[in-house]
Amino acid sequence: MPDTIEKGVPLFEGADWDYDKLKLAFEAIEKIAVEELGLDTYPTQVEVITSEQMLDAYASVGLPLMYKHWSFGKSFAYNESLYRKGLQGLAYEIVINSNPCLCYIMEENSMTMQTLVMAHAAFGHNHFFKNNYLFKQWTDAAGILDYLAFARDYVAKCEERYGLSRVERVLDAAHALMDQSVNRYARRGPLSFAEEAKREQERRTHAEQTFNDLWRTVPTRATLEGLDSKEVAQLKQETNRHFGLPEENLLYFMEKHAPKLEGWERELCRIVRNIAQYYYPQKQTKVANEGCATFVHYEIMTRLHNKGLLTDGAMLEFLHSHTSVVSQPDYDDRRYNGINPYALGYAMMEDIKRICLAPTSEDREWFPDIAGNNDPYATLRDAWANYRDESFILQFLSPNLMRKFRLFRVRDDAAETNMRVDAIHDETGYRELRAALARSYDLSRREPDIQVVELDMAGDRTLVLRHAVYDGVLLDEKTSQMVLRHVVELWGYPVRLIETDAVTDQVMKTHNLAPGT
Amino acid sequence: MIIVDRRPNPKGKSLGNRRRFIERARAEVKGAVMDALRKRKITDTESGEKVSIPTKGIDEPSFRHGSTGGKRNYVVPGNKQHVVGDEIERPQSGQGGKGGDPADSGEGSDGFEFTLSREEFLDLFFEDLELPDMVKKRLSETASPELSRAGFAVSGNPSNINLIRTMRNSMARRISLKRPKLEEIEALEEEIERLAHTGPEILWREAKDRLDAILRRTRAIPYFDPIDVRYNRFERVPKPNIQAVMFCLMDVSGSMTERMKDLAKRFFMLLHIFLVRRYKTVDLVFIRHTSTAQEVDEETFFYSRETGGTVVSTALAEMDRIIKERYPLDAWNIYAAQASDGDNFGADSGRCVQFLSSLLPICQYFAYIEVSEGVDSFGDRRMDKTDLWRAYAEVAPAFENFAMRRVGDPAQIFPVFHDLFARNKAAIVNQEP
């Protein structure tokens, strides 16, 4: 076989790294990423940190700046104890969706690992962040760092002004509601965090200047008497309209309408929900994002090696690390802990590439629009830009891959004594399997769907939340009670949580909690 | 691309979070600290402590799906033999088993283990304690300043002139400015002398001019110049009085059982931790006594058996002797802790009182505990006072820094200790059990 590729001089030898080597490697990676893979990224800022700083970053949910809260201290202590005992290694990198894209690398890593990390994070994740529609729609990469700085200072100022415990009370409550405090549907253009910070000031002055007339105009029990059912219904409708019900974003609702909160408490709610919103795209794109980054680093490292820019030793070290990252233990393996997003994501990317270049007849039947189009990178770029995990799996998971992973579906119906296998990787099962796997990545099914649906404005101001129950899966009793306590804390009046079946609207369970109980 | 080295950034970014966390879990952490304390040696207070606290109070709840009930679907990899229709037994709850609903995999463990630093450990232990009568040397907080050498200065007291530095500067200046040397002048003068008698006048005049120039130069460039002078510089550094010696006195006669010694040991240990926290160095002196007293090491102190009568005053005498010999009062803070079962040779108690009265004024603190076999032994027998107790009780009211207590059970150790050092001392000291 003629070897037409010109062999270059290896970028580095040995394990030690220095700034010149990093620069050299980065440039070589960039060349491949841009010219051969067609990636489009934010400028990168590589930051070298120590393992302790990595633990710090872990503690503040991976963000470089964060306000102070005990839960971060807890997670630091937890991770540290695991790390010190050797039970858990540290991630090789952390990458922040910001512009410029911050990419943390640890000083302990070998040069090979640094190269891998740069390819993975600075190009793979970076490209995904810049191009995926969810990130484009929901996050403001240019402003996040400024906003976090604002949040940190604001919380610190509140702690100073109102005391640690009062701030903690609000933050605890807000953290508990974080998962239910994102906007799932776009209402306006991309948020600008810089604007947020400015508007906080405006909102406060506005609130100080205007008297909230809302509560006075609300009908009392007395005005309700003598109304017929039609009028009552109309009144209810009016209340709902007034408060924008139903509302899926719990913290947004608290921020805007909780009667007892002070201005700064509302702002804290806002900060927490803005951070929740910032993470919302990441939660929905684990498989696609990690798959993208892993595929990119594999492509880049292989190409570097083929060009002779990577020594065989370095390549072996890389492969060792790569294979352990993308391994998927079987369900009955002791190490099994759910489906590994790296494994599934990477396998799907490779599979898409294969379908584009060398499709089988099955692929042609399943993926008529991409099979054999001979442009795998454009196809992948399109996939990275326009899908989230759920839709990505639903669109691209091939029968070939289901066979390779030997996927099967188990139905667990509490009404039956045993669980039952109801779909496996065969002709009749492919579509069901794929749909079920995709649904398991759908956040609205993964996390409880809870909304504010009603406000008893005529009575004791009870806030009514509704949990839409799918397939009879109720909320965990113990944690729900604790979270409700936090809701009451914010709302200040009784709260009722009704669990109703999403399809039949039948009430399955009701939780009540009033202040002071 | 930009590379930024963040490694030199200030450390401990999450210290604030950690403090908040410990504050939050205070009750739990404190309980764990107290547990841990029972297992330690007296001197083993240098390390932090690994504490395991229950997650109660520090969990972060969120709405989650319950782990049972309803219909669920799991898609899992690695099918080996299953075909559609196979039934699988439901795994026992607690174990994720098939897939496991991702929503219910939280940090569900019952305990949470982490390591407290030594400071955090001790702070928690001592949070509401305060040593009484801090007057004498104002302890470690107030420091007596001491002069310490701190380089050289260009101004200062003449008595502090540093000759070597000054001379060195002077010489350097003279060399660099080419100040004529004394030998040079002398040689020239000799030559002039010679020329005056023998040489031609022109040469003599020339030499004379040269001498004038040299002398002018000598005058212009002084041998010493104020800029040469260097003074030794001293700084007043606060030097805390950082030494304390702790005397552990214990009766080891036959009447003291292992159990009683164990009680005593815990008592000593607590005091020691407290001192180590306050002072840079803490010396420990163990004095055991039967009918005679003896200074021993810790091992012997607690674990070797002795027989004989009981003469308490010998221990006090030994302590007095050691203080005089090794621990000058201006440099050491003296603490004493005495444990005994209260037995004493009848006529000795008077001597004890005497010794105690002379020791107490020089001690920062003197604590006496009387250990007994069990909780009940004190019971209501209020009249049943031991000789020693009665004797000490005479002295007690006169001294603020003396405290006595009775302990019958390990569980009473801490409360006793707490009492001894409690802020509101007046209410407690010398109170009878």
Boltz contact constraints between the chains, C-beta under 6 A:
constraints:
  - contact:
      token1: [A, 19]
      token2: [B, 3]
      max_distance: 6.0
  - contact:
      token1: [A, 22]
      token2: [B, 3]
      max_distance: 6.0
  - contact:
      token1: [A, 26]
      token2: [B, 1]
      max_distance: 6.0
  - contact:
      token1: [A, 44]
      token2: [B, 1]
      max_distance: 6.0
  - contact:
      token1: [A, 45]
      token2: [B, 2]
      max_distance: 6.0
  - contact:
      token1: [A, 46]
      token2: [B, 3]
      max_distance: 6.0
  - contact:
      token1: [A, 47]
      token2: [B, 4]
      max_distance: 6.0
  - contact:
      token1: [A, 47]
      token2: [B, 6]
      max_distance: 6.0
  - contact:
      token1: [A, 48]
      token2: [B, 5]
      max_distance: 6.0
  - contact:
      token1: [A, 48]
      token2: [B, 7]
      max_distance: 6.0
  - contact:
      token1: [A, 49]
      token2: [B, 6]
      max_distance: 6.0
  - contact:
      token1: [A, 50]
      token2: [B, 7]
      max_distance: 6.0
  - contact:
      token1: [A, 56]
      token2: [B, 13]
      max_distance: 6.0
  - contact:
      token1: [A, 56]
      token2: [B, 14]
      max_distance: 6.0
  - contact:
      token1: [A, 59]
      token2: [B, 14]
      max_distance: 6.0
  - contact:
      token1: [A, 68]
      token2: [B, 16]
      max_distance: 6.0
  - contact:
      token1: [A, 68]
      token2: [B, 17]
      max_distance: 6.0
  - contact:
      token1: [A, 70]
      token2: [B, 20]
      max_distance: 6.0
  - contact:
      token1: [A, 70]
      token2: [B, 21]
      max_distance: 6.0
  - contact:
      token1: [A, 70]
      token2: [B, 24]
      max_distance: 6.0
  - contact:
      token1: [A, 71]
      token2: [B, 60]
      max_distance: 6.0
  - contact:
      token1: [A, 72]
      token2: [B, 17]
      max_distance: 6.0
  - contact:
      token1: [A, 73]
      token2: [B, 17]
      max_distance: 6.0
  - contact:
      token1: [A, 73]
      token2: [B, 18]
      max_distance: 6.0
  - contact:
      token1: [A, 73]
      token2: [B, 20]
      max_distance: 6.0
  - contact:
      token1: [A, 73]
      token2: [B, 21]
      max_distance: 6.0
  - contact:
      token1: [A, 74]
      token2: [B, 21]
      max_distance: 6.0
  - contact:
      token1: [A, 76]
      token2: [B, 14]
      max_distance: 6.0
  - contact:
      token1: [A, 77]
      token2: [B, 114]
      max_distance: 6.0
  - contact:
      token1: [A, 81]
      token2: [B, 113]
      max_distance: 6.0
  - contact:
      token1: [A, 81]
      token2: [B, 114]
      max_distance: 6.0
  - contact:
      token1: [A, 176]
      token2: [B, 61]
      max_distance: 6.0
  - contact:
      token1: [A, 176]
      token2: [B, 62]
      max_distance: 6.0
  - contact:
      token1: [A, 179]
      token2: [B, 62]
      max_distance: 6.0
  - contact:
      token1: [A, 328]
      token2: [B, 77]
      max_distance: 6.0
  - contact:
      token1: [A, 330]
      token2: [B, 78]
      max_distance: 6.0
  - contact:
      token1: [A, 331]
      token2: [B, 76]
      max_distance: 6.0
  - contact:
      token1: [A, 331]
      token2: [B, 78]
      max_distance: 6.0
  - contact:
      token1: [A, 405]
      token2: [B, 77]
      max_distance: 6.0
  - contact:
      token1: [A, 406]
      token2: [B, 77]
      max_distance: 6.0
  - contact:
      token1: [A, 406]
      token2: [B, 78]
      max_distance: 6.0
  - contact:
      token1: [A, 406]
      token2: [B, 79]
      max_distance: 6.0
  - contact:
      token1: [A, 407]
      token2: [B, 75]
      max_distance: 6.0
  - contact:
      token1: [A, 407]
      token2: [B, 77]
      max_distance: 6.0
  - contact:
      token1: [A, 408]
      token2: [B, 79]
      max_distance: 6.0
  - contact:
      token1: [A, 408]
      token2: [B, 82]
      max_distance: 6.0
  - contact:
      token1: [A, 409]
      token2: [B, 73]
      max_distance: 6.0
  - contact:
      token1: [A, 409]
      token2: [B, 75]
      max_distance: 6.0
  - contact:
      token1: [A, 410]
      token2: [B, 74]
      max_distance: 6.0
  - contact:
      token1: [A, 410]
      token2: [B, 98]
      max_distance: 6.0
  - contact:
      token1: [A, 411]
      token2: [B, 73]
      max_distance: 6.0
  - contact:
      token1: [A, 412]
      token2: [B, 72]
      max_distance: 6.0
  - contact:
      token1: [A, 413]
      token2: [B, 71]
      max_distance: 6.0
  - contact:
      token1: [A, 414]
      token2: [B, 69]
      max_distance: 6.0
  - contact:
      token1: [A, 414]
      token2: [B, 70]
      max_distance: 6.0
  - contact:
      token1: [A, 418]
      token2: [B, 87]
      max_distance: 6.0
  - contact:
      token1: [A, 418]
      token2: [B, 89]
      max_distance: 6.0
  - contact:
      token1: [A, 419]
      token2: [B, 88]
      max_distance: 6.0
  - contact:
      token1: [A, 419]
      token2: [B, 90]
      max_distance: 6.0
  - contact:
      token1: [A, 420]
      token2: [B, 87]
      max_distance: 6.0
  - contact:
      token1: [A, 421]
      token2: [B, 82]
      max_distance: 6.0
  - contact:
      token1: [A, 421]
      token2: [B, 86]
      max_distance: 6.0
  - contact:
      token1: [A, 424]
      token2: [B, 79]
      max_distance: 6.0
  - contact:
      token1: [A, 424]
      token2: [B, 84]
      max_distance: 6.0
  - contact:
      token1: [A, 436]
      token2: [B, 73]
      max_distance: 6.0
  - contact:
      token1: [A, 436]
      token2: [B, 75]
      max_distance: 6.0
  - contact:
      token1: [A, 437]
      token2: [B, 75]
      max_distance: 6.0
  - contact:
      token1: [A, 448]
      token2: [B, 63]
      max_distance: 6.0
  - contact:
      token1: [A, 450]
      token2: [B, 63]
      max_distance: 6.0
  - contact:
      token1: [A, 471]
      token2: [B, 70]
      max_distance: 6.0
  - contact:
      token1: [A, 471]
      token2: [B, 71]
      max_distance: 6.0
  - contact:
      token1: [A, 472]
      token2: [B, 70]
      max_distance: 6.0
  - contact:
      token1: [A, 472]
      token2: [B, 71]
      max_distance: 6.0
  - contact:
      token1: [A, 473]
      token2: [B, 65]
      max_distance: 6.0
  - contact:
      token1: [A, 473]
      token2: [B, 70]
      max_distance: 6.0
  - contact:
      token1: [A, 474]
      token2: [B, 66]
      max_distance: 6.0
  - contact:
      token1: [A, 474]
      token2: [B, 69]
      max_distance: 6.0
  - contact:
      token1: [A, 475]
      token2: [B, 63]
      max_distance: 6.0
  - contact:
      token1: [A, 476]
      token2: [B, 64]
      max_distance: 6.0
  - contact:
      token1: [A, 476]
      token2: [B, 66]
      max_distance: 6.0
  - contact:
      token1: [A, 479]
      token2: [B, 61]
      max_distance: 6.0
  - contact:
      token1: [A, 479]
      token2: [B, 64]
      max_distance: 6.0
  - contact:
      token1: [A, 482]
      token2: [B, 61]
      max_distance: 6.0
  - contact:
      token1: [A, 483]
      token2: [B, 61]
      max_distance: 6.0
  - contact:
      token1: [A, 483]
      token2: [B, 63]
      max_distance: 6.0
